Amino acid sequence: MLFKKTISERPVQTIGVTALLLILSLILYVVVKELAGFGPAQNITFIWGLAGGSFFLASFVFGYFNTNANGSSYLTLPASCLEKWLCGILICILFAVIFLVFYHLIDVAFVAAYHNGLDKTSLFYKEQYESVTTFDLNYRIAWRVYSISLMITGAMLTGALYFNKGAIIKTAISICIIFMGLFGLNWLIAESFFGDIANAGVYHHVSLHLGNEEAILLLPSSTQDFFLYSTFWIIPSILWVLPLLRLKEKEF
């Protein structure tokens, strides 16, 4: 009943936004494919559609708390905080599933159209055929996008409850400030240890100038794994649980 109420009372923010995001993803795929080829089109559309789309939709999941009247009507529903939290989480998960299915279908369709349009008598047919394949949803790039999507969606779910007005803008600004702060702190630490550096990945690696070349210094594997797991899994998990705690606070 709670899920039905959320969808039926806010169809533009849920169904309408979902449909709009899918259409924009299709347009983005076509435009980038024509300008830069299949590889960039697949990567950019996947990153923008899943991570960006999930972030945008998540801003509406708990949007009924933007006004006191709507917030009160939802808080007084005969449903527990856990059920209200699960309802919002379910909407985000359903969008991710819908997008992945939609993305895979359009990717398969465009790749198949490309393969069917090749000249089978050409000497380069095999090379051209194998140069374009469907995007692997289980590849390393895909898993990184999954992690990024989990993090920024969790941040938006939390921000939607902590920022009553302009949550999407305030959350986006907060994410940028935190990222720039971490990047700057990481750069200062690297500079203090190694002097003149070429680049510094956020708690991942440092690139040093060696004459006309660059040398990459990586963190120890155990330390690197800790930061990677924290960044991609532990922090997103915390961000997805925080809205549940915030809902309990709002009820009081």
Secondary structure as GFF3:
##gff-version 3
##sequence-region A 1 252
A	DSSP	alpha_helix	2	9	.	.	.	ID=ss1
A	DSSP	alpha_helix	11	11	.	.	.	ID=ss2
A	DSSP	pi_helix	12	16	.	.	.	ID=ss3
A	DSSP	alpha_helix	17	36	.	.	.	ID=ss4
A	DSSP	alpha_helix	38	46	.	.	.	ID=ss5
A	DSSP	pi_helix	47	52	.	.	.	ID=ss6
A	DSSP	alpha_helix	53	61	.	.	.	ID=ss7
A	DSSP	three_ten_helix	63	65	.	.	.	ID=ss8
A	DSSP	alpha_helix	68	75	.	.	.	ID=ss9
A	DSSP	alpha_helix	81	116	.	.	.	ID=ss10
A	DSSP	alpha_helix	125	131	.	.	.	ID=ss11
A	DSSP	alpha_helix	140	162	.	.	.	ID=ss12
A	DSSP	alpha_helix	167	194	.	.	.	ID=ss13
A	DSSP	beta_strand	197	200	.	.	.	ID=ss14
A	DSSP	beta_strand	205	210	.	.	.	ID=ss15
A	DSSP	beta_strand	213	218	.	.	.	ID=ss16
A	DSSP	alpha_helix	221	229	.	.	.	ID=ss17
A	DSSP	pi_helix	230	234	.	.	.	ID=ss18
A	DSSP	alpha_helix	235	251	.	.	.	ID=ss19
###
